[in-house]
């Protein structure tokens, strides 16, 4: 029996403080919705439960990144029927079996900054069926690209070669939060990614992104996603932060609950 088969359950949740893997069963639901810094780890094997697990993972609760661990080389052939379908689960990463599958390594992968945060966020929200047109996907991506150096929607609209009114109408027509809310959140998400990957003091990171001080940034973070910088650093990943913002927007009427009722109904 390999060391991996002893240490890594077939299906597990990886949660703060990221020291171990907790076995779970199909149908598991996080204690906190939206989840905060949790990920699901799925070890592929030839178990009879594999197809059932695949079906559940395809409809797993939102905000839960998936880490897939392949079988050892000598056992890969037994998992071949599902291997071609793994990308449809939108895994965060697919790993070979071996020593790389350790809490320390996975913690680093979970907290690693996305290479292209705007593209990753737009892709995630598109799969969530919240961004349903090419135009709105371009708008949201542009907001996230410009957010680190842009403080107003008027300036952002100018840089995007459109008017503030036109931009606002596109979001309103789809039941989405107003552009200014997207800009505030986009800037905050950039800050959150830096908080998770740098030991720099929070107030210095806040200043880098245009906040007057760390206190102002922390208060806006609490208002937008109901979390403080300390929790952002303890609960890794960005998907849960997106879901926390969507939940707040839904509660305050900024996001139309009917737009994606199946996903947001658990929050309201």
Backbone as JSON, one array per atom type, in Angstrom:
{
  "sequence": "XXXXXXXXXXXXXXXXXXXXXXXXXXXXXXXXXXXXXXXXXXXXXXXXXXXXXXXXXXXXXXXXXXXXXXXXXXXXXXXXXXXXXXXXXXXXXXXXXXXXXXXXXXXXXXXXXXXXXXXXXXXXXXXXXXXXXXXXXXXXXXXXXXXXXXXXXXXXXXXXXXXXXXXXXXXXXXXXXXXXXXXXXXXXXXXXXXXXXXXXXXXXXXXXXXXXXXXXXXXXXXXXXXXXXXXXXXXXXXXXXXXXXXXXXXXXXXXXXXXXXXXXXXXX",
  "N": [[0.85, -1.19, 0.0], [0.56, 2.2, -0.87], [2.11, 5.21, 0.44], [0.54, 7.43, -0.07], [-2.07, 6.38, -0.24], [-2.59, 5.86, 2.38], [-2.4, 8.33, 3.73], [-3.98, 10.17, 2.31], [-7.33, 10.67, 1.92], [-9.94, 9.34, -0.22], [-11.83, 11.22, -0.95], [-11.8, 14.44, 0.23], [-11.79, 17.32, 2.43], [-9.99, 20.32, 2.51], [-8.98, 22.52, 4.78], [-8.54, 25.68, 6.59], [-6.42, 25.33, 9.43], [-4.95, 24.24, 7.34], [-3.5, 21.83, 7.78], [-4.1, 19.16, 7.58], [-6.0, 16.55, 5.89], [-9.42, 16.24, 5.77], [-11.61, 13.58, 5.76], [-14.48, 13.29, 3.65], [-17.88, 12.74, 2.55], [-19.87, 12.11, -0.4], [-22.16, 14.7, -1.01], [-21.53, 16.28, 1.09], [-21.59, 19.4, 2.86], [-20.31, 22.65, 3.33], [-19.7, 24.1, 6.58], [-19.91, 26.8, 6.8], [-21.53, 29.07, 4.73], [-21.24, 31.45, 2.23], [-18.43, 29.2, 1.63], [-15.28, 29.42, 3.41], [-12.16, 29.69, 2.5], [-11.86, 26.96, 1.97], [-11.15, 23.86, 0.28], [-11.72, 21.17, -2.0], [-10.32, 17.98, -2.15], [-9.71, 15.49, -4.41], [-8.98, 12.22, -4.82], [-8.22, 10.26, -7.43], [-9.18, 6.95, -8.18], [-9.79, 3.44, -8.61], [-12.2, 2.96, -7.51], [-15.59, 1.88, -6.92], [-17.16, 3.99, -6.32], [-16.38, 6.13, -7.81], [-17.63, 7.3, -10.12], [-19.98, 8.29, -8.98], [-18.91, 10.16, -7.24], [-17.75, 11.89, -9.09], [-20.05, 12.94, -10.36], [-21.19, 14.33, -8.21], [-19.19, 16.23, -7.65], [-19.35, 17.75, -9.92], [-21.51, 19.32, -9.42], [-20.94, 20.57, -7.08], [-20.98, 22.64, -4.07], [-20.75, 26.17, -4.62], [-17.74, 28.16, -4.81], [-15.8, 26.46, -3.91], [-12.74, 25.42, -4.53], [-11.29, 22.81, -6.56], [-9.02, 20.21, -6.15], [-7.4, 17.84, -7.93], [-6.06, 14.63, -7.67], [-4.03, 12.46, -9.35], [-3.95, 8.88, -9.99], [-1.28, 6.57, -9.01], [1.25, 5.84, -11.5], [1.16, 3.15, -12.32], [-1.47, 2.55, -11.91], [-3.04, 4.2, -13.42], [-4.4, 3.43, -15.73], [-6.74, 2.29, -14.85], [-8.32, 4.41, -14.2], [-8.85, 5.64, -16.55], [-11.39, 5.89, -17.97], [-12.58, 8.21, -16.87], [-10.73, 10.24, -17.02], [-10.61, 11.96, -19.25], [-12.75, 13.61, -18.82], [-12.26, 15.15, -16.63], [-11.4, 17.94, -16.87], [-13.88, 19.22, -17.19], [-14.82, 19.57, -14.66], [-13.65, 21.81, -13.78], [-11.08, 21.97, -12.35], [-8.82, 23.33, -9.94], [-6.19, 22.58, -9.94], [-4.39, 19.8, -11.29], [-2.8, 17.09, -10.02], [0.08, 14.92, -9.97], [0.43, 11.73, -8.34], [2.2, 11.24, -5.23], [4.92, 12.68, -3.29], [4.41, 15.36, -3.56], [1.82, 15.78, -2.89], [1.04, 16.93, -0.23], [0.06, 18.51, 2.87], [1.5, 20.94, 3.21], [2.5, 21.54, 0.61], [0.08, 21.7, -0.85], [-1.15, 23.75, 0.44], [0.41, 25.9, -0.38], [-0.21, 25.87, -3.13], [-2.95, 26.42, -3.08], [-3.04, 29.02, -2.12], [-1.62, 30.42, -4.0], [-1.11, 33.21, -6.16], [-3.32, 33.97, -8.86], [-2.21, 33.78, -12.24], [-3.31, 35.43, -14.15], [-5.44, 37.33, -12.96], [-7.81, 38.94, -13.69], [-8.79, 37.51, -15.98], [-9.22, 34.97, -14.88], [-11.21, 35.47, -12.94], [-13.33, 36.39, -14.53], [-13.78, 34.1, -16.08], [-14.59, 32.33, -14.07], [-16.96, 33.57, -13.11], [-18.44, 33.47, -15.41], [-18.84, 30.73, -15.75], [-20.44, 30.45, -13.58], [-22.71, 31.43, -14.57], [-23.33, 34.09, -14.42], [-22.19, 36.11, -15.9], [-23.21, 36.63, -18.93], [-22.98, 37.54, -21.53], [-20.84, 38.48, -24.27], [-20.15, 41.15, -24.24], [-20.54, 42.01, -21.57], [-18.72, 40.4, -20.3], [-16.35, 41.41, -21.33], [-16.46, 43.97, -20.23], [-16.34, 43.48, -17.42], [-13.91, 42.21, -17.21], [-12.23, 44.27, -18.03], [-12.64, 46.1, -15.98], [-11.45, 44.75, -13.81], [-8.86, 44.67, -14.73], [-8.13, 47.36, -14.78], [-8.6, 48.24, -12.22], [-6.5, 48.34, -10.15], [-5.22, 50.8, -10.56], [-7.17, 52.68, -10.94], [-9.65, 54.88, -9.76], [-12.23, 55.83, -10.1], [-15.43, 55.36, -11.68], [-16.05, 56.98, -13.83], [-13.55, 57.67, -14.91], [-12.7, 55.09, -15.5], [-14.59, 54.3, -17.41], [-13.94, 56.07, -19.44], [-11.36, 55.18, -20.09], [-12.06, 52.75, -21.07], [-13.25, 53.4, -23.38], [-16.0, 54.12, -23.49], [-19.18, 55.38, -22.27], [-20.1, 56.44, -18.96], [-22.8, 56.13, -18.44], [-23.67, 54.34, -20.44], [-22.15, 52.1, -19.76], [-23.19, 51.56, -17.21], [-25.82, 50.92, -17.86], [-25.57, 48.52, -19.25], [-24.86, 46.72, -17.23], [-27.07, 46.97, -15.51], [-29.15, 46.02, -17.11], [-28.74, 43.32, -17.04], [-29.19, 42.59, -14.46], [-27.1, 42.86, -12.69], [-24.68, 43.91, -10.17], [-23.99, 47.45, -9.81], [-21.58, 49.25, -11.85], [-19.75, 50.73, -10.21], [-19.69, 49.28, -7.83], [-18.52, 46.92, -8.69], [-16.0, 47.9, -9.33], [-15.03, 48.73, -6.81], [-14.95, 46.26, -5.52], [-13.2, 44.84, -7.18], [-10.77, 46.16, -6.82], [-10.4, 45.6, -4.14], [-10.15, 42.82, -4.23], [-7.73, 42.49, -5.55], [-6.09, 43.49, -3.54], [-6.56, 41.55, -1.57], [-5.41, 39.25, -2.7], [-2.74, 39.98, -2.64], [-2.39, 40.22, 0.12], [-2.5, 37.56, 0.88], [-0.19, 36.55, -0.16], [2.03, 37.96, 0.54], [4.17, 39.07, 3.16], [4.07, 41.62, 3.87], [3.02, 44.49, 5.72], [-0.45, 45.12, 6.27], [-1.36, 47.77, 5.97], [0.52, 48.88, 4.29], [0.17, 47.5, 1.9], [-2.43, 48.31, 1.41], [-2.03, 51.05, 0.92], [-0.62, 50.9, -1.45], [-2.58, 50.3, -3.25], [-4.13, 52.54, -3.3], [-5.69, 53.17, -1.06], [-6.35, 55.32, 1.72], [-5.43, 54.54, 4.22], [-4.73, 51.63, 6.27], [-6.86, 51.12, 7.98], [-9.14, 52.18, 6.72], [-9.22, 50.55, 4.44], [-9.61, 48.02, 5.66], [-12.14, 48.37, 6.82], [-13.73, 48.73, 4.55], [-13.38, 46.25, 3.4], [-14.64, 44.64, 5.29], [-17.23, 45.55, 4.97], [-17.81, 44.89, 2.28], [-17.24, 42.13, 1.94], [-17.56, 40.94, 4.36], [-15.34, 40.3, 5.99], [-12.12, 40.53, 7.55], [-8.68, 41.74, 7.09], [-7.01, 39.9, 8.5], [-8.46, 37.47, 8.45], [-8.55, 37.07, 5.72], [-5.92, 36.41, 5.22], [-5.73, 34.05, 6.6], [-7.55, 32.33, 5.45], [-7.25, 30.81, 2.56], [-7.09, 31.36, -1.04], [-9.08, 32.69, -3.76], [-11.64, 32.3, -4.71], [-13.63, 31.97, -2.75], [-13.76, 34.51, -1.75], [-14.86, 35.96, -3.83], [-17.39, 34.76, -3.83], [-18.29, 35.54, -1.3], [-18.58, 38.27, -1.68], [-20.6, 38.31, -3.67], [-22.66, 37.22, -2.16], [-23.08, 39.26, -0.25], [-23.86, 41.33, -1.97], [-26.23, 40.25, -2.93], [-27.78, 40.16, -0.61], [-28.09, 42.89, -0.08], [-29.46, 43.79, -2.24], [-28.09, 44.41, -4.53], [-27.48, 42.48, -6.4], [-29.48, 40.62, -8.53], [-31.5, 38.18, -7.2], [-32.85, 36.26, -8.69], [-31.29, 35.9, -10.85], [-29.42, 33.88, -10.62], [-30.58, 31.78, -9.07], [-30.34, 29.18, -7.97], [-27.74, 29.06, -7.03], [-27.46, 31.3, -5.33], [-29.5, 31.14, -3.49], [-28.89, 29.83, -1.14], [-27.7, 31.7, 0.39], [-29.42, 33.65, 1.25]],
  "CA": [[0.0, 0.0, 0.0], [1.4, 3.4, -0.97], [1.95, 6.21, 1.51], [-0.57, 8.32, -0.42], [-3.35, 5.75, 0.05], [-2.78, 5.92, 3.82], [-2.53, 9.7, 4.21], [-4.93, 10.97, 1.56], [-8.63, 10.02, 1.66], [-10.38, 9.42, -1.62], [-12.52, 12.51, -1.06], [-11.53, 15.14, 1.48], [-11.82, 18.78, 2.43], [-8.73, 20.92, 2.97], [-9.47, 23.73, 5.42], [-7.62, 26.33, 7.53], [-5.1, 25.91, 9.12], [-4.29, 23.51, 6.26], [-2.52, 20.89, 8.33], [-4.5, 17.78, 7.33], [-7.13, 16.34, 4.99], [-10.55, 15.66, 6.5], [-12.45, 12.77, 4.87], [-15.88, 13.67, 3.5], [-18.66, 11.89, 1.67], [-20.7, 12.8, -1.38], [-23.25, 15.43, -0.38], [-20.99, 17.15, 2.15], [-21.84, 20.84, 2.71], [-19.49, 23.42, 4.28], [-20.41, 24.64, 7.74], [-20.14, 28.22, 6.52], [-21.88, 29.39, 3.35], [-20.27, 30.79, 1.36], [-17.29, 28.61, 2.34], [-14.18, 30.36, 3.63], [-10.83, 29.12, 2.4], [-11.87, 25.51, 1.89], [-10.99, 23.25, -1.03], [-11.97, 19.73, -2.03], [-9.26, 17.19, -2.75], [-10.28, 14.23, -4.92], [-7.96, 11.26, -5.26], [-8.77, 9.32, -8.39], [-8.8, 5.56, -8.03], [-10.71, 2.58, -9.35], [-13.32, 2.63, -6.63], [-16.92, 1.88, -7.53], [-17.81, 5.27, -6.02], [-15.74, 7.19, -8.57], [-18.59, 8.01, -10.97], [-20.87, 9.03, -8.09], [-18.14, 11.32, -6.77], [-17.63, 12.81, -10.22], [-21.34, 13.62, -10.54], [-21.37, 15.31, -7.13], [-18.23, 17.3, -7.83], [-19.82, 18.61, -11.01], [-22.54, 20.23, -8.89], [-20.53, 20.89, -5.72], [-21.27, 24.02, -3.66], [-19.89, 27.17, -5.25], [-16.69, 28.72, -3.98], [-14.93, 25.39, -3.43], [-11.78, 24.95, -5.53], [-11.1, 21.37, -6.6], [-7.68, 19.71, -6.43], [-7.49, 16.44, -8.36], [-4.8, 13.88, -7.55], [-4.06, 11.29, -10.23], [-3.44, 7.63, -9.39], [0.09, 6.23, -9.39], [1.35, 5.48, -12.92], [0.76, 1.76, -12.54], [-2.92, 2.42, -11.75], [-3.73, 5.21, -14.21], [-5.29, 2.81, -16.72], [-8.04, 1.99, -14.24], [-9.1, 5.65, -14.12], [-8.93, 6.23, -17.89], [-12.72, 6.3, -18.43], [-12.97, 9.53, -16.38], [-9.67, 11.23, -17.15], [-10.93, 12.95, -20.28], [-13.84, 14.48, -18.36], [-11.83, 15.91, -15.46], [-11.43, 19.39, -17.07], [-15.23, 19.76, -17.06], [-15.04, 19.89, -13.25], [-12.92, 23.06, -13.53], [-10.17, 21.82, -11.2], [-7.8, 24.36, -9.75], [-4.94, 21.97, -10.35], [-4.37, 18.34, -11.37], [-1.47, 16.73, -9.53], [0.46, 13.51, -9.95], [0.55, 11.18, -6.99], [3.55, 11.32, -4.71], [5.19, 13.54, -2.15], [3.89, 16.72, -3.77], [0.48, 15.83, -2.29], [1.2, 17.1, 1.21], [-0.61, 19.74, 3.29], [2.33, 22.12, 2.98], [2.52, 21.84, -0.82], [-1.24, 22.09, -1.29], [-1.4, 25.08, 1.0], [1.05, 26.84, -1.29], [-0.95, 25.93, -4.38], [-4.24, 27.05, -2.85], [-2.87, 30.45, -1.92], [-0.83, 31.03, -5.06], [-1.87, 34.21, -6.91], [-3.59, 33.64, -10.26], [-1.33, 34.48, -13.17], [-4.12, 36.47, -14.8], [-6.61, 37.43, -12.1], [-9.03, 39.34, -14.41], [-9.29, 36.43, -16.83], [-9.7, 33.89, -14.02], [-12.47, 35.88, -12.33], [-14.36, 36.41, -15.57], [-14.09, 32.71, -16.4], [-15.34, 31.77, -12.94], [-18.31, 34.14, -13.09], [-19.15, 32.99, -16.6], [-19.31, 29.38, -15.42], [-21.52, 30.62, -12.59], [-23.84, 31.93, -15.34], [-23.61, 35.48, -14.05], [-21.77, 36.94, -17.04], [-23.83, 35.83, -19.99], [-22.76, 38.09, -22.86], [-19.45, 38.85, -24.52], [-19.95, 42.56, -23.87], [-20.4, 42.16, -20.12], [-17.45, 39.76, -19.93], [-15.29, 42.38, -21.63], [-16.55, 45.07, -19.26], [-15.86, 43.04, -16.1], [-12.46, 41.97, -17.32], [-11.56, 45.57, -18.09], [-12.69, 46.67, -14.62], [-10.43, 44.1, -12.98], [-7.54, 45.05, -15.24], [-7.85, 48.77, -14.48], [-8.89, 48.55, -10.82], [-5.37, 48.72, -9.28], [-4.78, 52.19, -10.76], [-8.33, 53.52, -11.27], [-10.45, 55.11, -8.56], [-13.6, 56.26, -10.4], [-16.06, 54.75, -12.84], [-15.95, 57.92, -14.94], [-12.23, 57.48, -15.51], [-12.65, 53.75, -16.05], [-15.38, 54.3, -18.65], [-13.15, 56.78, -20.44], [-10.28, 54.3, -20.51], [-12.67, 51.64, -21.8], [-13.84, 53.99, -24.59], [-17.45, 54.12, -23.42], [-19.66, 56.36, -21.32], [-20.51, 55.88, -17.68], [-24.22, 55.75, -18.54], [-23.75, 53.12, -21.24], [-21.6, 51.03, -18.96], [-24.15, 51.23, -16.17], [-27.01, 50.3, -18.43], [-25.28, 47.12, -19.59], [-24.92, 45.95, -16.0], [-28.44, 46.99, -15.0], [-29.99, 45.18, -17.96], [-28.5, 41.91, -16.7], [-29.45, 42.38, -13.04], [-25.82, 42.78, -11.99], [-24.31, 45.1, -9.37], [-23.6, 48.62, -10.6], [-20.13, 49.23, -12.12], [-18.93, 51.23, -9.1], [-19.52, 48.19, -6.88], [-17.53, 46.03, -9.28], [-14.69, 48.54, -9.22], [-14.63, 48.65, -5.41], [-14.6, 44.88, -5.2], [-12.02, 44.43, -7.95], [-9.59, 46.7, -6.14], [-10.25, 44.86, -2.89], [-9.68, 41.47, -4.52], [-6.3, 42.62, -5.8], [-5.47, 43.63, -2.22], [-6.66, 40.26, -0.88], [-4.41, 38.35, -3.28], [-1.43, 40.4, -2.11], [-2.36, 39.88, 1.54], [-2.26, 36.13, 1.02], [1.08, 36.13, -0.73], [3.11, 38.8, 1.02], [4.21, 39.31, 4.6], [4.02, 43.07, 4.04], [1.94, 44.98, 6.58], [-1.67, 45.38, 5.53], [-1.51, 49.19, 5.63], [1.39, 49.17, 3.15], [-0.52, 46.98, 0.72], [-3.57, 49.2, 1.18], [-1.53, 52.28, 0.31], [-0.22, 50.57, -2.82], [-3.78, 50.28, -4.09], [-4.84, 53.81, -3.25], [-6.45, 53.43, 0.17], [-5.63, 56.3, 2.53], [-4.79, 53.85, 5.33], [-5.17, 50.26, 6.44], [-8.14, 51.1, 8.67], [-10.17, 52.39, 5.69], [-9.28, 49.33, 3.63], [-10.2, 46.96, 6.47], [-13.57, 48.64, 6.97], [-14.4, 48.44, 3.28], [-13.35, 44.8, 3.26], [-15.7, 44.11, 6.15], [-18.52, 45.91, 4.37], [-18.04, 44.24, 0.99], [-17.17, 40.67, 1.97], [-17.74, 40.5, 5.74], [-14.09, 39.7, 6.46], [-11.03, 41.45, 7.82], [-7.42, 41.26, 6.51], [-6.49, 38.71, 9.19], [-9.15, 36.3, 7.95], [-8.11, 36.88, 4.33], [-4.62, 35.73, 5.26], [-5.9, 32.71, 7.18], [-8.41, 31.53, 4.56], [-6.59, 31.02, 1.29], [-7.85, 31.25, -2.27], [-9.87, 33.88, -4.12], [-13.02, 31.99, -5.09], [-14.55, 32.22, -1.64], [-13.9, 35.96, -1.61], [-15.85, 36.34, -4.85], [-18.71, 34.32, -3.37], [-18.68, 36.38, -0.17], [-19.06, 39.54, -2.24], [-21.89, 38.05, -4.32], [-23.64, 37.04, -1.09], [-23.39, 40.58, 0.29], [-24.61, 42.07, -2.99], [-27.57, 39.69, -2.97], [-28.5, 40.6, 0.6], [-28.37, 44.33, -0.13], [-30.23, 44.11, -3.43], [-27.26, 44.77, -5.67], [-27.5, 41.37, -7.36], [-30.81, 40.04, -8.67], [-31.47, 36.78, -6.74], [-33.37, 35.37, -9.73], [-30.3, 35.73, -11.9], [-28.78, 32.59, -10.44], [-31.25, 31.43, -7.82], [-29.85, 27.93, -7.4], [-26.48, 29.29, -6.33], [-27.51, 32.32, -4.3], [-30.58, 30.94, -2.53], [-28.36, 29.37, 0.13], [-27.13, 32.81, 1.13], [-30.42, 34.67, 1.62]],
  "C": [[0.89, 1.24, 0.0], [1.14, 4.34, 0.2], [0.78, 7.11, 1.22], [-1.91, 7.69, -0.02], [-3.63, 5.76, 1.55], [-3.13, 7.34, 4.26], [-3.65, 10.49, 3.54], [-6.23, 10.21, 1.32], [-9.0, 10.15, 0.18], [-11.07, 10.75, -1.9], [-12.35, 13.23, 0.27], [-11.68, 16.64, 1.3], [-10.53, 19.28, 3.08], [-9.06, 22.31, 3.47], [-8.38, 24.37, 6.27], [-7.59, 25.53, 8.83], [-4.29, 25.09, 8.12], [-3.19, 22.58, 6.75], [-2.86, 19.44, 8.04], [-5.67, 17.76, 6.36], [-8.24, 15.64, 5.76], [-11.43, 14.88, 5.53], [-13.89, 13.28, 4.84], [-16.55, 12.67, 2.58], [-19.4, 12.75, 0.66], [-21.88, 13.45, -0.67], [-22.81, 16.33, 0.75], [-21.26, 18.62, 1.82], [-20.97, 21.58, 3.73], [-20.33, 23.95, 5.43], [-20.76, 26.1, 7.54], [-20.43, 28.41, 5.05], [-21.97, 30.9, 3.2], [-19.11, 30.22, 2.18], [-16.15, 29.62, 2.45], [-12.84, 29.62, 3.62], [-10.77, 27.62, 2.32], [-11.7, 25.05, 0.45], [-11.31, 21.76, -0.9], [-10.8, 19.06, -2.74], [-9.85, 15.84, -3.14], [-9.16, 13.35, -5.45], [-8.62, 10.24, -6.17], [-8.27, 7.91, -8.1], [-9.84, 4.73, -8.78], [-11.92, 2.17, -8.51], [-14.65, 2.69, -7.38], [-17.64, 3.2, -7.3], [-17.35, 6.4, -6.93], [-16.73, 7.98, -9.42], [-19.56, 8.83, -10.13], [-20.18, 10.29, -7.58], [-17.99, 12.36, -7.88], [-18.92, 13.61, -10.39], [-21.56, 14.66, -9.45], [-20.43, 16.49, -7.29], [-18.64, 18.26, -8.93], [-20.85, 19.62, -10.54], [-22.21, 20.64, -7.45], [-20.89, 22.33, -5.36], [-20.27, 25.0, -4.26], [-18.85, 27.67, -4.25], [-15.72, 27.71, -3.44], [-13.98, 24.96, -4.56], [-11.59, 23.43, -5.42], [-9.65, 21.06, -6.96], [-7.81, 18.22, -6.73], [-6.12, 15.8, -8.28], [-4.92, 12.61, -8.38], [-3.56, 10.05, -9.5], [-1.96, 7.46, -9.72], [0.11, 5.72, -10.83], [0.83, 4.07, -13.18], [-0.76, 1.56, -12.45], [-3.72, 3.37, -12.63], [-4.74, 4.58, -15.17], [-6.68, 2.53, -16.16], [-8.94, 3.23, -14.16], [-9.32, 6.29, -15.49], [-10.34, 6.65, -18.3], [-13.12, 7.71, -18.0], [-11.94, 10.62, -16.69], [-10.01, 12.33, -18.15], [-12.0, 13.94, -19.86], [-13.44, 15.36, -17.19], [-11.86, 17.42, -15.7], [-12.83, 20.01, -16.94], [-15.59, 20.1, -15.62], [-14.36, 21.19, -12.86], [-11.99, 22.92, -12.32], [-9.18, 22.98, -11.13], [-6.45, 23.86, -10.21], [-5.13, 20.46, -10.4], [-2.94, 17.91, -11.06], [-1.18, 15.25, -9.73], [0.51, 13.02, -8.52], [2.0, 11.31, -6.53], [3.69, 12.32, -3.59], [4.66, 14.96, -2.31], [2.53, 16.88, -3.11], [0.64, 15.83, -0.77], [0.49, 18.39, 1.61], [0.2, 20.99, 2.99], [2.34, 22.53, 1.51], [1.16, 22.35, -1.29], [-1.64, 23.45, -0.74], [-0.8, 26.15, 0.09], [0.3, 26.98, -2.6], [-2.28, 26.66, -4.21], [-4.12, 28.56, -2.72], [-2.1, 31.16, -3.01], [-1.66, 32.04, -5.84], [-2.13, 33.76, -8.34], [-2.67, 34.43, -11.18], [-2.06, 35.63, -13.87], [-5.45, 36.57, -14.05], [-7.86, 37.89, -12.86], [-9.63, 38.22, -15.25], [-9.87, 35.31, -15.99], [-11.05, 34.23, -13.4], [-13.6, 35.87, -13.35], [-14.75, 34.99, -15.96], [-14.93, 32.07, -15.32], [-16.79, 32.27, -12.95], [-19.12, 33.74, -14.32], [-19.66, 31.58, -16.36], [-20.43, 29.42, -14.39], [-22.78, 31.18, -13.24], [-24.27, 33.32, -14.91], [-23.19, 36.45, -15.14], [-22.14, 36.2, -18.3], [-23.64, 36.39, -21.39], [-21.28, 38.44, -23.02], [-19.16, 40.27, -24.06], [-19.73, 42.7, -22.36], [-19.12, 41.47, -19.64], [-16.28, 40.7, -20.21], [-15.29, 43.5, -20.61], [-15.96, 44.67, -17.91], [-14.36, 42.8, -16.14], [-11.7, 43.29, -17.32], [-11.55, 46.23, -16.71], [-11.6, 46.07, -13.75], [-9.02, 44.44, -13.45], [-7.15, 46.46, -14.79], [-7.97, 49.11, -13.0], [-7.67, 48.96, -10.0], [-4.98, 50.19, -9.4], [-5.93, 53.15, -11.04], [-9.24, 53.64, -10.07], [-11.91, 55.45, -8.86], [-14.12, 55.56, -11.65], [-15.98, 55.68, -14.06], [-14.62, 57.75, -15.67], [-12.13, 56.11, -16.16], [-13.41, 53.68, -17.37], [-14.62, 54.98, -19.78], [-12.03, 55.89, -20.98], [-10.8, 53.11, -21.32], [-13.39, 52.11, -23.05], [-15.35, 53.84, -24.62], [-17.87, 55.21, -22.45], [-20.09, 55.67, -20.03], [-21.95, 55.39, -17.75], [-24.38, 54.45, -19.32], [-23.26, 51.92, -20.47], [-22.59, 50.58, -17.89], [-25.37, 50.53, -16.7], [-26.78, 48.83, -18.77], [-25.36, 46.23, -18.35], [-26.35, 45.85, -15.47], [-29.35, 46.06, -15.8], [-29.86, 43.7, -17.63], [-28.71, 41.61, -15.22], [-28.2, 42.27, -12.2], [-25.57, 44.01, -11.14], [-23.83, 46.23, -10.28], [-22.08, 48.62, -10.78], [-19.27, 49.73, -10.96], [-18.7, 50.16, -8.04], [-18.48, 47.18, -7.39], [-16.12, 46.62, -9.12], [-14.17, 48.46, -7.78], [-14.17, 47.24, -5.06], [-13.34, 44.44, -5.93], [-10.75, 44.93, -7.28], [-9.32, 45.91, -4.85], [-9.73, 43.44, -3.13], [-8.19, 41.47, -4.85], [-5.53, 42.72, -4.47], [-5.45, 42.27, -1.51], [-5.61, 39.27, -1.4], [-3.02, 38.69, -2.76], [-1.31, 40.05, -0.62], [-2.01, 38.41, 1.75], [-0.87, 35.71, 0.59], [2.27, 36.99, -0.32], [3.03, 38.93, 2.54], [4.16, 40.8, 4.92], [2.84, 43.46, 4.92], [0.74, 45.38, 5.74], [-1.78, 46.85, 5.11], [-0.61, 49.57, 4.45], [0.78, 48.66, 1.84], [-1.71, 47.86, 0.38], [-3.13, 50.48, 0.47], [-1.14, 52.07, -1.15], [-1.41, 50.6, -3.77], [-4.68, 51.49, -3.87], [-5.7, 54.05, -2.04], [-5.66, 54.41, 1.04], [-4.9, 55.67, 3.72], [-5.36, 52.45, 5.45], [-6.53, 50.16, 7.11], [-9.29, 51.26, 7.67], [-10.34, 51.14, 4.84], [-9.96, 48.21, 4.4], [-11.7, 47.14, 6.63], [-14.33, 48.35, 5.68], [-14.43, 46.93, 3.02], [-14.46, 44.16, 4.09], [-17.07, 44.37, 5.53], [-18.82, 45.11, 3.11], [-18.07, 42.72, 1.08], [-17.27, 40.09, 3.38], [-16.51, 39.76, 6.26], [-13.07, 40.8, 6.68], [-9.73, 40.9, 7.22], [-6.85, 40.01, 7.18], [-7.14, 37.44, 8.66], [-8.76, 36.01, 6.5], [-6.8, 36.12, 4.31], [-4.74, 34.31, 5.81], [-6.65, 31.77, 6.25], [-7.98, 31.77, 3.12], [-7.53, 30.82, 0.1], [-8.68, 32.5, -2.52], [-11.32, 33.58, -4.42], [-14.01, 32.29, -3.97], [-14.76, 33.71, -1.42], [-14.91, 36.49, -2.62], [-17.25, 35.97, -4.37], [-19.19, 35.15, -2.19], [-19.21, 37.72, -0.65], [-20.42, 39.37, -2.9], [-22.99, 37.89, -3.27], [-24.06, 38.38, -0.5], [-24.22, 41.4, -0.7], [-26.05, 41.55, -3.09], [-28.39, 40.16, -1.78], [-28.92, 42.06, 0.52], [-29.11, 44.76, -1.38], [-29.41, 44.5, -4.64], [-27.22, 43.73, -6.76], [-28.88, 40.75, -7.35], [-30.78, 38.57, -8.26], [-31.95, 35.81, -7.8], [-32.37, 35.11, -10.84], [-29.63, 34.37, -11.83], [-29.28, 31.99, -9.14], [-30.66, 30.17, -7.18], [-28.59, 28.14, -6.58], [-26.63, 30.26, -5.17], [-28.57, 32.08, -3.25], [-30.06, 30.47, -1.18], [-27.84, 30.52, 0.98], [-28.18, 33.76, 1.7], [-31.54, 34.07, 2.43]]
}
